[in-house]
Amino acid sequence: MVETIQEPKKVKAIKEHICCFCGGEIKKGERYEYGVFKYDEIYAWKNHIHCGILVSWLDMEDRCDEGVSEQSFHESIEEEYRHLFDGPWIPIREMCEKIYYKDFCK
């Protein structure tokens, strides 16, 4: 079971990071979510704000007993992308942005 050490909060990046969900770059100056958790050992989790919104919107937490991993996130995003779009396969980061902007920024 995952234990929360520090509740996720939105912060501004003072350097570049990698999103733990999509693996894409979090750019310096970009706002992102940061939390600290424990699962066997303590670790920091950083993600794009839109990736966190997609986790909630696609009910990923309800389907993952141990928390949403990078792998389960990718599987859910790929499934949603296939459902919404016809066209070429694109990197997961781009899938996230395309799904997010299609459904949340109409």
Beta strands, then each sheet from edge to edge (+ up, - down):
strand 1: 3-12
strand 2: 17-18
strand 3: 25-26
strand 4: 31-38
strand 5: 42-48
sheet 1: 1+ 4- 5+
sheet 2: 2+ 3-
end
